[in-house]
Amino acid sequence: MTDLGSSRSTVNTSRAADDSSPQPTGWVGWIVFASFMMFLLGSFQAIQGLVAIFNDDYYIVTDRLVVDLDFTVWGWTHLLLGVLIVLCGAGVLKGNVLARTVGALLAGLSAIVNLLFIEAYPVWSIVVITVDILVIYALTVHGREMRNSTL
């Protein structure tokens, strides 16, 4: 009787044998979540910016904003921030480390901008700040694992 088992090659062609990097875990879902929340956040910022650009009378501020600028300037700030966040969200979905870093910084900037704009529209600003915090958490805690996954 011939032993065929000993003549077989012991080369393992699985991804785990070829790649020394850790396998993605279930936390990759947080990065996908962060990416889609960035799409949502960018849309929120863009809507807020477009409203401020095209309808200066929409925001009724009884006192003054912390940074007293014309609402058109605030609108362009929100719109630009929204577009950048959406672009970073697409990069995060692809596993780009630079997009993840810039995305976390832009989410922090978005939270600060909305804190300064909170007098104009409190509920909307608080919702956006909450989404910012979720995005920052997902990007900073679990972002590294997205590079190793294949969606």
C-alpha positions, 0 to 999 in steps of 0.5 A: 500500500502506498502512502499518498499523504506524505507525497503531498505538498504542504504549501498552504495557499490560503490568504492567512498563510500568504499575508502576515497582517491580521485578518479583519474582524467584525469591527470592520462593520464600524468603519462601514458604519462610519463611512455611511455616517460620513455620507449622511453628515456631509449631506446634513452639512451641505443642506445646512450650507445651501439653506444659509446661502440661498435663504438668509432669513431662514435662520432667526437668531435672537441674540448673536452667533458666537462668531458673528458672520454673514449667513452666506459665509456660514453657508459656504463654510458648511457646504465646503465642509460637507463636500469634503466629508463626503469625499473622505467617506468614500476614501474611508470605504476604500480603506484609505488611511489618509481619508480616515485621518482627515475624516476624523479631523473634519468630523471634529471641525464639523462639531466645532462649527456646529457648536458655534452655529448652535444659536441659529438652529439648535436641534439640527446642530445637536444632531450633527454634533452627535453624528460627528462623535459617532464618526470620530469614535468609529474612525479612531478606534476601529479604522485600522481593520478596514485596510485588511478587509475586502468588501 
